[in-house]
Amino acid sequence: MTNRQRAQLVLVLGALIAIGPLTIDMYLPALPAITSGLETTETAVQLTLTGTLVGLALGQLLIGPLSDVVGRRKPLLAGLAVHIVASVLCVFAPDIAVLGVLRVLQGLGVAAATVVATAVVRDLFSGSAFARIFSRLMLVMGLAPILAPTLGSALLAWTDWRGVFAALAVLGGLLIIVAALKLPETLPVARRRRGGVRATLRDYRGLLNDRAFVGLVLVAGLAMAALFAYVSGSSFVLQQQYGLDEQEFGLAFGAGAVGLIAATQFNVRLLRRFTPQQILISALIAGTVFGVLLIVIAATGFGGLGALLAMLWLVLAATGLAMPNAPALAMTRHSEAAGTAAALLGAVQFGIGAFSAPLAGLFGTGSVPMAVVIAGGMAAALAVMLLVVPRAALRDTVDPELAIGLH
């Protein structure tokens, strides 16, 4: 694969992965407006975020195995079409219940983009090469969390929250055109899975019997829980507790995403000197320590908003180091069923994220509940990494760099 082909692939796959964060994050500045506009509660509005994450989790469990059977392109294009339709219907949602259901459908649609993009990377790369490409993808994907709240805030300056969903429909339409024209099929017929539902269940059973794989998937999911606790709680904390307006919130949220992106790109340099598991363990230790300090700052008010944002930045940076390496270690173990493995990985990540998103809201929308969930996610991920994932299995996981190339 030439450098130009690799760059184009990273851009296309990055755009596919980005539609998920855009769908999740773009309406965040509008959460208080949706609460008042639909005459509902803050917890109910946070559950619309949970609905998207549930759709992402369930959709990946279905689409991942399907992509191993019929190839990557067909499920991808069908999923993007579902996302477009659901986004259009969100514009006309009459109440919070309908909006919640449509957000689940949005999640089901973007699940195709998430799982297919990950499977395509595993079709073409392995081991440290996978981690490097995934880090590059997170650079492209990382623009989404930065731009999404800012774009949402800009839209809210001249339209209401329904206009955000109209914009998501337009973005989905552009992406389905790009995917149809620029993404080749990376799974040839000879490598596709056969055997129907029974074979799919056998694949899932094989994955679940691999203790190292399950442990690494849980680590990735718990790190994602910390991230989504920030995503779901920051809008209320920064706007209601600290008095930021919608535009200021977009800038503050983007600053956190900068930390996440910077860490994922620094990970590429670290991989030249350290193994993925060394980086992962170090990142989880750092994230746990920073998470505890975040609780202290939130509880005491020490340093005010500046200290809170700085500690959030450090926690997100630690998460940015963990997020490429846990999936790389997990996915390298099962190249024979990359779609199914990516589906289980994504389902656990977004499933745990769906649980963590409203968890802080159940105990209030202040900074302390958000900080506790963030720190708890990082601490639990570290515990799983140290207690569940066998060290010997990790030594066998890191393959030499492999670039299979486009088929």
Long-range contacts (C-beta under 8 A, 24 or more apart in sequence): 1-124, 1-403, 1-405, 1-406, 5-406, 6-133, 8-182, 9-120, 9-124, 9-406, 10-133, 10-136, 10-137, 10-140, 11-140, 12-178, 12-179, 12-182, 12-183, 13-117, 13-120, 13-121, 13-137, 13-140, 13-183, 14-136, 14-137, 14-139, 14-140, 14-141, 15-140, 15-175, 15-178, 16-76, 16-113, 16-114, 16-116, 16-117, 16-175, 16-179, 16-183, 17-113, 17-114, 17-117, 17-118, 17-137, 17-140, 17-141, 18-140, 18-141, 18-143, 18-144, 19-80, 19-83, 19-110, 19-113, 19-144, 19-171, 19-172, 19-175, 20-56, 20-110, 20-113, 20-114, 20-144, 21-141, 21-144, 21-145, 21-148, 22-144, 22-147, 22-148, 22-168, 22-171, 23-52, 23-83, 23-87, 23-106, 23-107, 23-110, 23-168, 24-49, 24-52, 24-53, 24-148, 24-231, 25-144, 25-145, 25-148, 25-149, 25-152, 25-231, 25-253, 26-148, 26-149, 26-151, 26-152, 26-164, 26-167, 26-168, 27-152, 27-161, 27-164, 27-165, 28-148, 28-149, 28-152, 28-231, 28-234, 28-235, 28-249, 28-253, 29-149, 29-152, 29-153, 29-156, 29-235, 29-239, 29-246, 29-249, 29-250, 30-152, 30-156, 30-160, 30-161, 30-164, 30-246, 31-235, 31-236, 32-235, 32-236, 32-239, 32-240, 33-156, 33-160, 33-161, 34-96, 34-99, 34-161, 37-160, 37-161, 38-95, 38-96, 38-99, 40-95, 40-96, 42-236, 42-361, 42-365, 43-358, 43-361, 43-362, 44-96, 44-100, 45-96, 46-232, 46-357, 46-358, 46-361, 47-100, 47-358, 48-96, 48-99, 48-100, 48-103, 49-103, 49-228, 49-231, 49-232, 49-357, 49-358, 50-354, 50-355, 50-357, 50-358, 51-100, 51-101, 51-103, 51-104, 51-107, 51-354, 52-103, 52-104, 52-106, 52-107, 53-107, 53-228, 53-350, 53-351, 53-353, 53-354, 53-357, 54-104, 54-107, 54-350, 54-351, 54-354, 55-103, 55-104, 55-105, 55-106, 55-107, 55-108, 55-109, 55-110, 55-111, 56-107, 56-108, 56-110, 56-111, 56-114, 56-346, 56-347, 56-350, 56-354, 57-107, 57-111, 57-346, 57-347, 57-348, 57-349, 57-350, 57-351, 57-354, 58-107, 58-108, 58-111, 58-347, 59-107, 59-108, 59-109, 59-110, 59-111, 59-112, 59-115, 60-111, 60-114, 60-115, 60-342, 60-343, 60-344, 60-346, 60-347, 60-350, 61-343, 61-344, 61-347, 62-111, 62-343, 63-111, 63-112, 63-115, 63-116, 63-339, 63-343, 64-115, 64-119, 64-339, 64-340, 64-341, 64-342, 64-343, 64-344, 64-346, 64-347, 65-193, 65-200, 65-203, 65-204, 65-337, 65-339, 65-340, 65-343, 66-339, 67-115, 67-116, 67-119, 67-187, 67-339, 68-119, 68-187, 68-192, 68-193, 68-203, 68-337, 68-338, 68-339, 68-340, 69-192, 69-193, 69-194, 70-192, 71-185, 71-187, 71-189, 71-192, 72-116, 72-119, 72-120, 72-123, 72-183, 72-185, 72-186, 72-187, 72-339, 73-179, 73-183, 73-185, 75-112, 75-116, 76-112, 76-113, 76-116, 76-179, 76-183, 77-176, 77-179, 77-180, 78-112, 79-108, 79-109, 79-110, 79-111, 79-112, 79-113, 79-116, 80-109, 80-110, 80-112, 80-113, 80-172, 80-175, 80-176, 80-179, 81-109, 81-176, 82-108, 82-109, 82-112, 83-109, 83-110, 83-113, 83-168, 83-172, 84-109, 84-169, 84-172, 84-173, 84-176, 85-109, 87-165, 87-166, 87-168, 87-169, 87-172, 88-165, 88-166, 88-169, 90-162, 90-165, 90-168, 91-162, 91-163, 91-165, 91-166, 91-169, 92-162, 93-162, 106-168, 107-350, 109-172, 111-346, 113-175, 113-179, 114-346, 115-339, 115-342, 115-343, 115-346, 116-339, 118-327, 118-331, 118-338, 118-342, 118-345, 118-346, 119-186, 119-187, 119-338, 119-339, 119-342, 120-183, 120-186, 122-331, 122-335, 122-338, 122-341, 122-342, 123-186, 123-187, 123-338, 123-404, 123-407, 124-186, 124-403, 124-404, 124-405, 124-406, 125-402, 125-403, 125-404, 126-332, 126-335, 126-399, 126-401, 126-402, 126-404, 127-328, 127-332, 127-397, 127-398, 127-399, 127-400, 127-401, 127-402, 128-271, 128-275, 128-276, 128-328, 128-398, 128-399, 128-400, 128-401, 129-401, 129-402, 129-403, 130-328, 130-331, 130-332, 131-267, 131-271, 131-276, 131-324, 131-325, 131-328, 132-268, 132-271, 134-324, 134-327, 134-328, 135-264, 135-265, 135-267, 135-268, 135-271, 135-324, 136-265, 136-268, 138-260, 138-261, 138-264, 138-265, 138-320, 138-323, 138-324, 139-261, 139-264, 139-265, 142-257, 142-260, 142-261, 142-264, 143-261, 145-231, 145-253, 145-254, 145-256, 145-257, 145-260, 146-253, 146-254, 146-257, 146-258, 146-261, 147-254, 149-249, 149-250, 149-253, 149-254, 150-250, 150-251, 150-253, 150-254, 152-246, 152-250, 153-246, 153-247, 153-249, 153-250, 154-247, 154-250, 156-246, 157-246, 157-247, 184-406, 184-407, 185-407, 186-406, 186-407, 187-339, 187-407, 188-407, 193-337, 193-339, 193-340, 200-340, 203-337, 203-340, 204-340, 204-344, 206-334, 206-337, 207-334, 207-337, 207-340, 207-341, 207-344, 208-344, 210-333, 210-334, 211-388, 211-389, 211-390, 211-393, 212-329, 212-330, 212-333, 212-389, 212-390, 212-393, 212-394, 212-397, 213-330, 213-333, 213-334, 213-341, 214-388, 215-384, 215-385, 215-388, 215-389, 215-390, 216-326, 216-327, 216-329, 216-330, 216-389, 217-326, 217-330, 217-344, 217-345, 217-348, 217-349, 218-348, 218-381, 218-384, 218-388, 219-280, 219-284, 219-322, 219-326, 219-381, 219-384, 219-385, 219-389, 220-322, 220-323, 220-326, 220-327, 220-330, 220-345, 220-348, 220-349, 221-348, 221-349, 221-351, 221-352, 221-353, 222-352, 222-377, 222-378, 222-380, 222-381, 222-384, 223-284, 223-287, 223-319, 223-322, 223-323, 223-326, 223-377, 223-378, 223-381, 224-323, 224-349, 224-350, 224-352, 224-353, 224-377, 225-352, 225-353, 225-355, 225-356, 225-373, 225-376, 225-377, 225-380, 226-287, 226-291, 226-315, 226-319, 226-356, 226-373, 226-374, 226-375, 226-376, 226-377, 226-378, 226-381, 227-260, 227-316, 227-319, 227-323, 227-353, 227-377, 228-353, 228-354, 228-356, 228-357, 229-356, 229-357, 229-359, 229-360, 229-370, 229-373, 229-374, 229-377, 230-256, 230-312, 230-315, 230-316, 230-370, 230-374, 231-357, 232-356, 232-357, 232-358, 232-360, 232-361, 233-360, 233-361, 233-365, 233-369, 233-370, 233-373, 234-312, 234-370, 236-361, 236-365, 237-365, 237-366, 237-367, 237-370, 238-305, 240-365, 241-365, 241-366, 241-367, 242-305, 242-308, 252-309, 255-309, 255-313, 256-309, 256-312, 256-313, 256-316, 257-316, 258-313, 259-313, 259-314, 259-316, 259-317, 259-320, 260-316, 260-317, 260-319, 260-320, 260-323, 261-320, 262-317, 262-320, 263-316, 263-317, 263-318, 263-319, 263-320, 263-321, 264-320, 264-321, 264-323, 264-324, 266-321, 267-320, 267-321, 267-324, 267-325, 270-321, 275-398, 276-325, 276-328, 276-329, 276-398, 277-325, 277-329, 277-394, 277-397, 277-398, 279-321, 279-325, 280-321, 280-322, 280-325, 280-326, 280-329, 280-385, 281-382, 281-385, 281-386, 282-321, 283-318, 283-319, 283-321, 283-322, 283-325, 284-318, 284-322, 284-378, 284-381, 284-382, 284-385, 285-382, 286-314, 286-318, 286-321, 287-315, 287-318, 287-319, 287-322, 287-378, 287-381, 287-382, 288-375, 288-378, 288-379, 288-382, 290-314, 290-315, 290-318, 290-378, 291-315, 291-371, 291-374, 291-375, 291-376, 291-377, 291-378, 291-379, 292-375, 294-371, 294-374, 294-375, 295-368, 295-371, 295-372, 295-375, 297-371, 298-366, 298-367, 298-368, 298-370, 298-371, 299-368, 299-371, 308-367, 312-374, 315-374, 315-375, 315-378, 318-378, 319-378, 322-381, 329-394, 329-397, 329-398, 332-397, 332-398, 332-399, 333-393, 333-397
